[in-house]
């Protein structure tokens, strides 16, 4: 498995943690970053912190772009608020 796929799996694992849902953005970012580091180390994949930070920023940009679409944003808001 290549590094990008491992980063994707590490990110998914980190954001799937519902504990982060109630945290502010800065703390949430730290938890995701550190969780990704541990995931990568645990799977024997060498990665720098800057690679992890870059990957997180890319994922946040994708989310922001998706939320710019009013239909997606409305659907996301409705589902999120129903919880």
Residue pairs with C-beta under 8 A, 6 or more apart in sequence:
3 45
3 47
3 51
6 40
6 43
6 45
6 47
7 36
7 40
7 47
7 51
7 52
7 55
8 55
9 39
10 35
10 36
10 39
10 40
10 43
10 52
11 32
11 36
11 55
11 56
11 59
13 35
13 36
13 39
14 20
14 31
14 32
14 35
14 36
14 39
15 32
17 31
17 35
19 31
20 28
20 31
20 32
23 31
29 56
32 56
33 49
33 52
33 53
33 56
36 52
36 55
36 56
37 47
37 49
37 52
40 46
40 47
40 52
66 72
66 73
66 76
67 73
67 76
